[in-house]
Amino acid sequence: MLSNLLIDSLFPADLPEPAEWDRRFPARELPAGARTVRFCPSPTGPLHIGGIYVAMIDRNLADTSGGRYVVRIEDTDLSREVPGVKEQFQRAFEYFGLLPDESDFAGGDYGPYLQSARETIYLSHVRDLMRRRLAYPCFATREELAEMTARQQAAKVPTGYYGEWAIWRDAPQEHVEAALAEGRPYVVRFRAEAAAGERVSFVDAIRGRIEFDANRNDVVVLKSSDQSPRLPTYHFAHAVDDHLMRVNLVLRADEWLSSVPVHHQLFDALGFERIEYAHVAPLLKQVGGGKRKLSKRKDPEASVDFYLREGYPAEPVLYFLRGLINGRLAEMPQAEALAATIRLDQCGVSGALVDMVKLGGLCADHIATMPAASVLAAVTDWAERYDAELAKVLAAETDLALRALTVERDGHPNPRKDLQKWSDFRPVYGFFFPELFPLVNDLAETPLAKLPADVVRTFAAAFGDTYQPLIDSQEWFNQIRSLAATHGFAGSPQEYKTNPGAYHGSIREASQIVRVALTGSTRSPDLYAVAMALGTDEVLRRVRALADRQV
């Protein structure tokens, strides 16, 4: 048994007692039933879309109960921290409207909200456990631990640091003093007291009552003494932080479900009231005939940066995710679903499939209901970060951009659904802008390659020579119809099919000559509306380029 004198020598002399931290961070004054929840991303990589999934539940539960939503950065693994990721967290929260009530960037009375800045708090509680003989220093090396695991596997017993395998658990003080004198690094382990075969149970807010084997493993609570700052493991840090931040509901991934027994042991040993847990099922991806977890390493759509970079509108993404959380929300209109309360007892336990085709459809439906000015504002905001050339063009050609976006959209009974995300704007609407549209001249590179080149160029020249910007759409199109009749095109597809050898094609092919000249494609919005948006000068510039005339 180690003396308190030896234990205290391992810590700073001015370290506060645990009671001081409870005094500094008192119970919150919130309404009865209020939920204080926290979301705790790690800066070892970009935020997973599952993080938005969980943070959205946290935000909703706090808002609907009159509680608080806290973001705490779990950066205890400083060696694996990726530069810039913390800033990415904030961008993601801003984009999806999930800014916390308290965080490192929002402030709050229960911080610091970076675990790397809470070293003194953790050390106070580790020292307290050691004084009460509930934790101890362990000098076992990696090699010793690996050898121990190999022997356990050979003996066909559970692997871990427990019982007779916990070689430093009851080490005499002189052995500890000798190891310290040699300068050997050590970790601090929690002294688990569960008996072999002991079972424990708890109620999960999503999954109901669950039973596990009690934890017998002496888990590490404080990392190696040769590190600075001296930081805890997740197991210990979350217990201390959730208590002192007065969290009363923890939502987290179901991979932590089996850790609840050790977490309850830590809460009990520290003298903290146990917290309610809700373990969320993972997001899944369809692969062949099966499903697997959505992976940031394998799947671009797993990263939140993918949605920001591609420009998926936040509202339909949140609507889609809410439908995965509670199936009833998927049956509601978007605005109603976004305002509804998320219910933990309606969360699934087997994982939800991220169907990008369905998400794309929801996004297209959403954008189709937006006025042209709102779409332009959103595209411009996106382009200023991700497409500088497009942002410059939109700033210079605002009126043209609005005319383009109004085509078959504002006031139309069946508005176009050609945008699923803001990055679609350039490929779908880029042809409207002279700065982004390469004039069509090389027929071999166009869908018109099947028509004789002289027919295409002669027709385009005639259209340019006679073109009038007529206001009536039918009269405007009759210009193409009249030229088609005099340039060897049938008046209808049926007429062409009756005698295909007599014609170059039908009115359809004649129209495509103009369409390709103006848009570069055989698929576009209404041709008349496109011409009106472009204006007479630009229409003539484009058809004359196809005619191989001087531009």
Summary of the structure (lengths in Angstrom):
residues: 551
radius of gyration: 33.1
end to end distance: 93.3
largest distance: 107.8
contacts: 1650
relative contact order: 0.08
helix: 51%
strand: 12%
